[in-house]
Amino acid sequence: MYLCICNAIREKDFRALAPVCAGTAEHIYAELGHQPQCRQCLDEAEEILDEFRCCAA
């Protein structure tokens, strides 16, 4: 499933970087070579990061 339609970022690609990339969703977008466009996906992206942060704690 796509997390970000504007940049064609798949959720699985975002999740693959979430455990190893510190910072915000925007940092992971940068690691993937993109930046948020319309920004509608950032809430869901931050929720995914929160899942990893909760599990790591």
PERA-V95301 format. One record per residue. N is the residue number from 0. SS is DSSP state (H for helix, E for strand, - for the rest). PSI is psi in degrees with one decimal (999 if undefined). OMEGA is omega in whole degrees, -180 to 180 (999 if undefined). Layout:
<<N/SS/PSI/OMEGA> <N/SS/PSI/OMEGA>>
//
This chain:
<<0/-/145.3/178> <1/E/133.2/173> <2/E/-44.1/-178> <3/E/111.1/-180> <4/-/-40.9/-177> <5/-/-39.6/-177> <6/-/3.3/-178> <7/-/45.8/177> <8/E/121.7/178> <9/E/147.2/180> <10/H/-39.9/-178> <11/H/-35.6/178> <12/H/-40.0/178> <13/H/-45.9/-180> <14/H/-31.3/179> <15/H/-32.5/-180> <16/H/-20.7/-175> <17/H/-43.3/-178> <18/-/-20.9/-174> <19/-/-7.0/-177> <20/-/112.9/179> <21/-/152.6/175> <22/-/-154.5/-175> <23/-/176.5/176> <24/H/-35.3/180> <25/H/-32.2/176> <26/H/-40.0/179> <27/H/-39.5/176> <28/H/-44.6/180> <29/H/-40.9/178> <30/H/-30.4/179> <31/-/0.2/177> <32/-/22.5/-178> <33/-/172.0/169> <34/-/150.4/-180> <35/-/139.2/179> <36/-/-76.4/-178> <37/-/-16.4/175> <38/-/6.8/-180> <39/-/-20.2/-177> <40/-/-10.9/-172> <41/H/-34.3/178> <42/H/-46.6/179> <43/H/-39.0/179> <44/H/-42.3/178> <45/H/-34.5/176> <46/H/-40.4/177> <47/H/-44.0/178> <48/H/-39.8/178> <49/H/-37.4/177> <50/H/-45.7/-179> <51/H/-36.5/179> <52/H/-39.2/179> <53/H/-41.2/-179> <54/H/-31.4/-178> <55/H/-21.5/-176> <56/-/999/999>>
//
